[in-house]
Amino acid sequence: MSQAARPARELLELLAPGAAPLPARDGVGPADGPLDWPGHAASRRRAAERSGAPESVLARVGRVGGSEAVVLAFEFGYLGGSIGRAAGERIGAALRTARDLGLPVVSLLASGGTRVQEGMHALTQLQVIAREMVRLRDAGLPHLAVLAGPVTGGAWATLGAGADVRLALPGVQVGFSGARVRPPGADPAAYTAEAQAAAGQVDALVPAEELPGAVAGWLALLTRPLRGPVPPPPPPRGADPPRTGWEAVARARAADRPGARAYLAAAFDRLAPLACVDPGLLVGFGESGGRGAGYVAQLGTRTTPAGFRSATRLIRLADRLSVPVLTLVDTPGAANDEAAERDGVGAAIAETITALAGCRVPVTTLLVGEGGSGGAVALTAPERTWVAPESYYSVLAPEPAAAVLKRDASDPAVVAEVADLLRLRPQDLVAMGLARGVVG
């Protein structure tokens, strides 16, 4: 049997050995299902005999590493892991149990989608599942999905793509359209875990042998948050305060200046990244002293709309799970080319800045390099902002500021004068009450 179709019981034993079954009722009305589909009862009997599973979904409660969790496992050998009425009821009951017990949920997915032989009775189970997922979110409980086999249709559009964190075994089929209903000539490579990872829809590809450790690590990060705000990490090297505004700008742009990666290494013992297709932005969760915190880190480039959307996802997820957040700001500004405008950069910034404004958990911001305009302010927590010695923060960088003021932006003397007038040095920001202090 291929890795993509490992039996549900095998995956359960790998991830949560000894987990206890949750009670389930498997009635689907008439013998041949709610539509009285000819031969459906016989198909279900044969599926149960072949797979050893009474339905396409098994529900357990047990320990995954050091965390107790409710685990859902789909059996692809039972009618392709399809979701019918009984399977939907099992899923809904398991999510309610998790909410009642205050436990996270892990879904091991291998499903072709909804069960055609049960018609709309099957399709409407997606609404039931979605409702229980929303209630789980409202309770502040995390949901982690593992794409362990073919995951298409309703299973991907609810428990898969709708999970807080999405891991996948390499090479599995993932996509909304199953193989038999895709357009003729569709590229099969587009319907893989690798393709979804490249598109930012899968957070990590994890080999089966590494799955227990990866899932346990994620659950620890999401369920044991750091107490209080994240302390601003110290600078990797010392530096005297800049004497002029232009010196502050030059230092922030220097190639050898410590960047966000160095500050992340100082802040956390380990990192667990979430998907982000903007190469100039890092998002995810980090562990410090056995406790978890979220992070968003700019890497000195212009942040794209996709980057802002990833940042918004992280901020909202951390807020819902009561996990504090660290943002590391380093950007000359938001992306302002044609592609960014077509992709809705203004709306993406709006979503990020409002997510940060509405965040109920403490957010710590450290300005580690350039802090240019809206691209920087969108990720800055106004009440808990710190600045590194080799940084600046300004309404605009000096060159575009000079241009806006109709001054010669090509004249170094003019640009240096504007930099001083903007009062953008780290010590200026502290003196004006815009930052709490200069780290280090």
C-alpha positions, 0 to 999 in steps of 0.5 A: 500500500502506498504512503498516500493511502496508509490505513487510518489505524496505522496512522493513529498508532503512529501519532497517538498510540493507545488513544481511546475511541470516541462513541459514534452512531453510524445509522444512515436511515434506510439500509441503502442510505438516505437516498435508498441508493441501490446496493449502497448497503452492500458497498458499505459492508464490503468496504468495512470488511476490506478496511476493518473500519466501520466508517470512513472516519475514526475518532480518538482521544489521547496523547500526541507527544506531550499534549492531549488531543482529539484525533480524527483519522480518515480511512481511504480504504472505506469508499475513498474516505468519503464523507456521508451523513454518518461520517459527518455526524462523527466529525461534528461529534468529535469537534464538539467533544474537543470543545467540551474537553478544551482539547486541540484537534488533529485531523489525519485526512485521506478523502475523496470528498463527499459521498455521491450515493448519499446526495445532498445529505452528504454535501450538507455535512460540510456545513455541519463540519464548518459550523463546528470548526467555527465553534472550535475556533471561538473556544480558542482551540487549535486545529492541525490538519495532516494531509496524509492521503488523497485529499480533495473536494469537501475534505480539503475545503473544510477540515484541510484548507480550513485548519489553523496549521496544514502539514502534508506527507510529500507526494500526496494528491491535494486539491479541490478537484478530484482526478475524475472531475478535473478539466481534460488535460489538467496538469496533475502536478498542480494537484499535489501537496508540493504545488499547494505548498508553493502556493502558500496553502500548505505550511510544511511537507513532513515525511511520515517518519517525522510526523509524530515529532512535527505534530507534537511540536506544533501542538506544544507551541499552540497550546502552551503560550508564553506568559506576557509579552515577548521581550524585545531581543537584544542586538547581536552586536553593539552600536553607538547612536547615530549622530545624524538622520542620514547616518541612521538611514545608512546604518539601517541599509548597511549589508552587514547590519544584523537582520531579522533572522539574527534577532529571531535566533536571539528571541527563540530556541526553535522556529516553526514557520507557516506558509508565506510566498513573499520571500521577504517575510517570515511568519510562524511560531517560535518556542522560548523556554518551552513556551510559544509565541508568534512572529512576523519578520520583515527581511528588508525588502518591500512587503507584497500583498501576499506577505501582508495576508500571511502576516494577517493570518498569523496575527489573527491566529495568535490572537485567537489562541491567546499567543503573544506576538513579536513583529520585527520591522525592516522594510523600505515600504510596501510593494508599489509596483503594478503587480502589487496594485493589481493584487490589492496592496492597499486592502492587504495593508488595511487587513494587517493594520486592523488585525494588529489594532484589534489584537487582544494579546500583547504584541511586541515590535522591534524595529531592526532596520528600515522602517518605511511608511505604511509597509512598516506601520502596518506591523508596528504595535504602537504601545509596545515598540522598541528600536534597534540601534541600527534602524530608522522609522519615518513617514517616508524614506528621505529620498521619496520624502524630498521628492514629495516636498518638490526638492531635488532628491538626487542631491545628497545634501538635500536628502541628508537635510530632509533626513535630519528634519524627519527626526527618524533616528532611534533616539529621536523616536524614544524622545518623541514617545514613539518607542519605549527604548533602544534595545541594548 
